[in-house]
Amino acid sequence: MPPSTTKPTRIAVLADSDTRWKWGALTASRIAPGPSMEAGPQGETQVAPALDGFLLRGRATPTPRQLAEVGVRADSLREVTAVEFLRIMAQESYDVLVLSLVGGGVQAMLHGLGRVWEDRETRPVVVTGYVGVVYEKLADGLLLRHGADLVLANSRQDAERFRAVYDGVGADSSAVTEVALPFLGGAKYTGEHDPYTVVFAAQPSVPESRKDRTYLLDRLVQHARLHPEREVLLKLRSKPGEHTTHIEELPYQKLAQKLGDLPPNFRLVYGNMGEVLDRTDLLVTVSSTAALESLHRRIPTVVLTDLGVREVLGNHHFVGSGCLASWDQLDAGHRPTPDADWVARQGVAAGGTPSGGGSYESAFIPARERIAKLLGRPGGLPPLTPYYTPATAPGYLPGILARHHLGPDGTPLPGAPAHDKEPGPVRQIVRRAARGAYRHGVQRVAPVIRRMGEL
């Protein structure tokens, strides 16, 4: 008899920005039970999971260019409203659902899904987590994610912090599952390139002020002038008019235009961070998750102290890493040495192995095993039970749900936007114009108003 083919795991990913789409889709591929193409124990062939992507319509909905830059495969990908997504989830049958959203979006979906699934015998395993370093709004973000079957922690340190928050408020912490960042990888750094390449990984909202961003850009350009033998790259997340996870009011591109004559060894670059790291000899940032990608490859990595080590910047997360340094030190030739114990606690390989044992790939095994166990649970899964309810947070939860056009019980509000088919050409033009107007307001009008208010 020919070997049988097992049914592929069906996974849905709902994301609200380019970075969260990247995290959600890559996480889905790593935690899906049975993703291997190798023959199973009875001769059956295990097949790759079927991945359907959904982009939550909003200010940060990624553009086609951003999606292409992420480079993550999906069997289908479409843009939806929150209400439309809930209707799809009421009709379709998935094994796993990854909610790769800001905390309020996760909470709204948990309540909405709880409503649409209340009469179903089976439902998907619901997974959520964070796209990178968690350095602010720890309690708020975690409690908004509570209620998912798995809340993924990207490191041993995060897992401990997550459980402490849940236990501290009397919420069930059993959903916290330790994994690693899903986009780590690439070739290990083996030595200097020709030319030696310094990359500054920019962030959309850190630092926030024009003064601080201009300072960092000036120092980067100064470093290029001091070291004409080096290639100095400013790695940007998005082009003007695009949004990513955070709003960027002052794009570095526009600040660079005002500097005038730039040295020939200084360039602005876009593209996949992994491809940029392939040619990087020194990664510099304020607090970007790119630092963890770089450390994973054992690339010399610096987290800047020039603007202070402060919670608002996120670089306080790297205290103890051995990576903190200033531009003055870098100009003088400093190369940092990361602390192995600190790095190991962050779920990256430079300090040994993720979570202190096993390979990077093995970091996702506990999540896969847990999902397989939940899918095989007799009688199906219990209802979703978020920590926040109309009884526990009556002054907070209704506002969170209303932003996604849901009532306090998770049902759509009257007049909630939803579409059964793709919008027509006129509606698409109007939508693009509205997004453009919003982004223009964020990046041009808002800074002017803020400066006028400071007069």
C-alpha positions in Angstrom: 0.0 0.0 0.0 1.3 3.5 -0.7 2.1 5.6 2.3 -0.8 7.8 3.5 -0.5 11.6 3.7 -1.4 13.2 7.0 -3.7 16.2 6.9 -1.7 19.5 7.2 -2.2 21.6 10.2 -4.3 24.7 9.4 -3.0 27.9 10.9 -4.4 31.4 10.8 -2.3 34.5 11.6 -3.9 37.8 12.3 -1.4 40.7 12.3 -1.6 44.5 12.4 1.8 45.6 11.1 4.7 44.4 9.0 6.9 43.4 12.0 4.0 41.6 13.7 3.2 39.8 10.5 6.8 38.6 10.3 6.7 37.5 13.9 3.3 35.8 13.7 4.0 34.0 10.4 7.4 32.8 11.4 6.2 31.7 14.8 3.4 29.8 13.2 5.8 27.8 11.0 7.9 27.0 14.1 5.2 25.9 16.5 3.0 24.0 14.2 2.8 20.3 15.2 4.3 18.0 12.6 5.8 20.5 10.1 8.5 18.1 8.9 8.3 16.6 5.4 10.0 13.4 6.6 8.2 10.0 6.6 6.3 9.3 9.8 6.6 6.1 11.9 3.8 4.3 9.9 5.1 5.4 6.5 2.8 8.4 6.3 4.1 11.6 4.9 3.9 14.7 7.1 3.2 17.9 5.2 4.0 21.5 5.9 1.2 23.5 7.7 -1.3 25.5 5.6 -1.0 29.1 6.6 -3.7 31.7 6.0 -2.7 35.3 6.7 -5.0 38.1 7.7 -3.9 41.8 8.0 -6.0 43.8 10.4 -7.1 47.0 8.7 -5.7 50.1 10.4 -3.0 52.8 10.4 -0.1 50.3 10.3 -1.5 47.9 7.7 1.7 47.0 5.7 2.1 48.0 2.1 3.0 45.5 -0.6 6.6 46.7 -0.4 6.8 46.1 3.3 5.3 42.6 2.9 7.8 41.8 0.2 10.6 42.9 2.4 9.5 40.6 5.2 9.6 37.8 2.7 7.3 35.3 4.6 5.3 32.8 2.7 1.5 32.4 3.2 -1.0 30.2 1.3 -3.4 33.2 1.3 -3.2 36.8 2.6 -6.0 39.3 2.9 -6.9 42.5 4.6 -9.8 42.4 7.1 -11.6 44.4 9.7 -11.9 43.0 13.2 -15.6 42.1 12.7 -15.0 40.5 9.3 -12.2 38.4 10.8 -14.5 37.2 13.6 -17.1 36.2 11.0 -14.5 34.2 9.1 -13.4 32.5 12.4 -17.0 31.5 13.0 -17.2 29.8 9.7 -13.8 28.3 9.1 -12.0 25.5 11.0 -8.4 26.1 12.0 -6.1 24.1 14.2 -4.1 27.1 15.5 -4.7 30.8 15.5 -1.8 33.2 16.1 -2.8 36.7 17.3 0.1 38.9 16.4 -1.4 42.2 17.5 -0.9 45.0 19.9 -2.3 44.1 23.4 -5.6 45.8 23.0 -6.2 44.0 19.7 -5.5 40.7 21.3 -7.9 41.4 24.1 -10.6 42.4 21.7 -10.2 39.3 19.6 -10.2 37.1 22.6 -13.6 38.4 23.7 -14.9 38.4 20.1 -13.7 34.9 19.5 -15.2 33.7 22.8 -18.5 35.0 21.6 -18.4 33.4 18.0 -17.1 30.1 19.3 -19.5 29.7 22.3 -21.7 27.2 20.5 -18.9 25.3 18.8 -17.7 21.9 20.0 -14.1 22.5 18.9 -12.0 25.6 18.4 -8.4 26.4 17.4 -5.6 26.7 19.9 -5.0 30.4 20.4 -1.5 31.7 20.6 -0.1 35.2 21.2 3.1 36.9 22.3 5.5 39.7 21.6 7.5 40.6 18.5 10.7 41.5 20.4 12.2 43.0 23.5 9.5 43.8 26.2 10.8 46.9 27.9 7.6 48.9 28.6 4.0 48.4 29.7 4.8 44.9 30.9 1.8 44.4 33.2 -0.6 46.2 30.9 0.5 44.3 27.8 0.5 41.0 29.5 -2.9 41.3 31.0 -4.3 42.3 27.7 -2.9 39.1 26.2 -4.2 36.9 29.1 -6.8 34.4 28.0 -4.9 32.9 25.1 -4.0 29.2 25.3 -0.3 30.0 24.9 1.4 33.3 25.7 4.8 32.9 24.2 7.9 34.3 26.0 10.9 34.8 23.8 13.4 34.0 26.5 13.9 32.5 29.9 14.0 36.0 31.5 10.7 36.9 29.8 9.0 33.7 30.9 9.9 34.4 34.5 8.7 38.0 34.3 5.4 37.0 32.6 4.6 34.3 35.2 5.3 36.7 38.0 2.9 39.3 36.6 0.1 36.7 36.2 0.6 35.1 39.6 0.8 38.5 41.2 -2.7 39.5 40.1 -4.2 36.0 40.7 -4.4 35.1 37.0 -3.6 31.7 35.7 0.0 31.7 34.5 0.0 28.2 32.9 -0.3 29.6 29.4 3.2 31.2 29.5 5.4 29.1 27.3 9.1 29.7 26.7 10.3 29.8 23.1 12.7 32.1 21.3 12.4 34.9 18.8 11.3 33.1 15.6 13.5 35.2 13.2 16.9 34.4 14.6 19.3 32.6 12.3 21.7 33.3 9.5 25.4 32.6 9.2 27.6 32.9 12.2 30.0 35.9 12.0 33.5 34.6 11.2 35.5 37.8 10.6 35.7 41.3 9.1 34.3 42.1 5.7 35.9 44.2 3.0 35.0 46.9 3.5 34.4 46.8 7.3 30.7 47.6 7.7 29.0 49.5 10.5 25.2 49.3 10.6 23.0 51.6 12.7 19.6 49.9 13.2 17.1 52.8 13.4 13.8 52.5 15.3 10.6 54.4 14.4 9.9 55.8 17.9 13.1 55.5 19.9 14.3 58.2 20.5 11.3 60.3 19.9 12.5 64.0 19.8 14.0 65.7 16.8 17.0 66.8 18.9 17.9 63.2 19.9 17.3 61.7 16.4 19.4 64.5 14.8 22.2 63.9 17.4 22.3 60.2 16.5 22.3 60.9 12.8 25.1 63.4 13.2 27.2 61.0 15.2 26.7 58.3 12.6 27.8 60.6 9.8 30.7 61.8 11.9 31.8 58.1 12.4 31.7 57.7 8.6 33.9 60.7 8.1 36.4 59.6 10.9 36.6 56.1 9.2 36.6 56.6 5.5 37.8 53.0 5.0 34.5 51.8 6.6 31.1 51.5 5.0 28.5 53.1 7.3 24.9 52.1 6.8 21.7 53.6 8.3 19.2 50.6 8.2 15.7 52.0 8.0 12.5 50.1 8.8 10.1 52.0 6.5 10.0 54.6 3.8 8.3 58.0 4.4 4.5 57.5 4.3 4.7 53.9 5.5 4.0 52.9 9.1 5.4 49.9 11.0 4.6 48.8 14.6 5.2 52.3 15.9 4.4 55.7 14.5 7.5 57.5 13.1 6.9 61.3 13.2 10.5 62.2 12.2 11.9 59.8 9.6 15.7 59.7 9.4 15.5 60.1 5.6 14.1 63.6 6.0 16.7 64.5 8.7 19.5 63.2 6.4 18.3 65.4 3.6 18.8 68.5 5.7 22.4 67.6 6.5 23.5 68.4 3.0 26.7 66.9 1.7 27.1 63.3 3.1 30.3 61.3 3.0 30.5 58.8 0.1 30.9 55.9 2.6 27.5 56.6 4.2 24.3 55.2 2.9 20.7 54.6 3.8 19.5 51.1 3.2 16.2 49.1 3.4 15.6 45.4 3.0 15.5 42.4 5.2 17.5 42.8 8.4 18.9 39.3 8.0 20.4 40.2 4.6 21.9 43.4 6.0 23.4 41.4 8.9 25.1 39.1 6.4 27.6 41.9 5.7 27.7 43.6 9.1 30.9 43.9 11.3 29.4 46.1 14.0 25.7 46.6 14.7 24.8 49.7 16.6 21.4 50.6 18.0 19.5 52.3 20.9 17.4 49.3 21.8 16.2 47.5 18.7 15.5 43.8 18.6 18.0 43.7 15.8 20.6 43.7 18.6 19.4 40.2 19.6 19.5 39.1 16.0 23.1 40.4 15.8 24.1 38.7 19.1 22.7 35.4 17.9 25.1 35.5 15.0 28.0 36.6 17.3 28.3 39.9 15.4 29.9 42.7 17.6 26.9 44.6 18.9 26.6 48.0 20.7 23.6 49.4 22.5 24.2 53.2 22.8 24.4 55.1 26.1 24.8 58.6 24.5 21.2 59.6 25.4 21.4 57.9 28.8 20.4 54.4 30.0 16.7 55.0 30.4 13.4 53.1 30.5 11.9 55.4 27.9 14.6 54.4 25.4 14.5 50.7 26.2 18.2 50.3 26.5 17.9 49.6 30.2 16.9 46.1 29.0 20.5 45.6 28.1 22.0 46.4 31.5 24.4 43.5 32.2 24.8 42.6 28.6 28.3 44.0 28.1 27.1 45.8 25.0 26.5 49.3 26.4 28.9 51.9 24.9 28.9 55.4 23.4 29.8 56.8 20.1 33.0 58.3 21.5 34.1 54.7 22.4 33.1 53.4 18.9 34.9 56.2 17.2 38.0 55.2 19.1 37.7 51.6 17.9 35.9 49.9 20.8 34.5 46.4 20.1 32.2 45.1 22.9 32.3 41.6 24.3 28.8 40.3 25.3 28.2 38.7 28.7 27.5 35.0 28.0 25.2 34.5 30.9 23.1 37.6 30.1 22.8 36.6 26.4 21.8 33.0 27.2 18.9 34.3 29.3 17.6 36.3 26.3 17.0 33.1 24.2 19.8 33.7 21.7 22.7 31.4 20.9 25.7 33.6 21.6 25.7 32.9 25.3 25.7 29.2 24.7 22.2 28.0 23.5 18.7 29.4 23.9 17.2 29.0 27.4 20.5 27.5 28.5 20.2 24.1 26.7 19.6 22.5 23.4 19.8 24.0 19.9 18.0 27.1 18.8 15.5 24.9 16.9 14.8 22.9 20.0 13.6 26.1 21.8 10.2 25.7 20.0 9.6 22.0 20.9 7.7 22.7 24.2 5.3 25.0 22.3 4.7 22.4 19.6 4.2 19.6 22.2 1.8 21.7 24.2 -0.3 22.6 21.1 -0.4 19.0 20.0 -1.6 18.0 23.5 -4.3 20.7 23.4 -5.5 19.7 20.0 -5.8 16.1 21.2 -7.7 17.0 24.3 -10.8 14.8 24.7 -14.0 16.9 24.4 -12.2 19.9 22.8 -10.9 23.0 24.5 -12.6 25.0 27.2 -14.0 28.5 26.5 -11.5 31.4 26.4 -11.3 33.0 29.8 -9.4 36.4 29.7 -8.4 38.0 33.0 -10.3 41.2 32.0 -14.1 40.9 32.0 -16.9 43.4 32.4 -16.8 42.4 36.1 -13.0 42.7 36.7 -12.4 45.8 34.5 -15.7 47.6 33.9 -14.0 51.0 33.4 -11.3 49.7 31.0 -12.4 46.7 29.0 -15.4 48.4 27.2 -13.2 51.0 25.7 -10.6 48.4 24.5 -13.4 46.5 22.7 -15.1 49.6 21.3 -11.9 50.5 19.4 -12.5 47.4 17.4 -16.3 48.0 17.1 -17.2 45.3 19.7 -19.6 45.7 22.6 -18.8 44.7 26.2 -20.0 41.2 25.5 -17.8 40.8 22.4 -20.5 41.1 19.8 -20.2 43.6 17.0 -21.6 47.1 17.7 -24.3 48.5 15.3 -22.7 50.0 12.2 -19.4 48.1 12.7 -17.5 48.0 9.4 -17.4 44.6 7.7 -17.1 43.4 4.2 -18.0 40.2 2.5 -15.9 41.0 -0.6 -13.0 43.1 -1.7 -13.8 46.8 -1.9 -14.3 48.3 -5.3 -11.8 50.6 -7.1 -13.3 53.8 -5.7 -13.3 52.6 -2.1 -9.7 51.4 -2.5 -8.7 54.9 -3.7 -10.5 56.6 -0.9 -8.9 54.2 1.6 -5.4 54.9 0.3 -6.1 58.6 0.3 -7.3 58.4 3.9 -4.2 56.5 5.0 -2.0 59.0 3.2 -3.7 61.9 4.9 -3.3 60.2 8.3 0.4 59.5 7.7 0.9 63.1 6.5 -0.7 64.4 9.6 1.5 62.2 11.8 4.8 63.0 10.1 4.3 66.7 9.0 1.4 68.4 10.8 1.7 66.9 14.3 5.4 67.9 14.7 4.6 71.4 13.6 1.8 71.7 16.1 4.0 70.3 18.8 6.7 72.8 18.1 4.1 75.7 18.1 2.9 74.5 21.5 6.4 74.8 22.9 6.8 78.4 21.9 
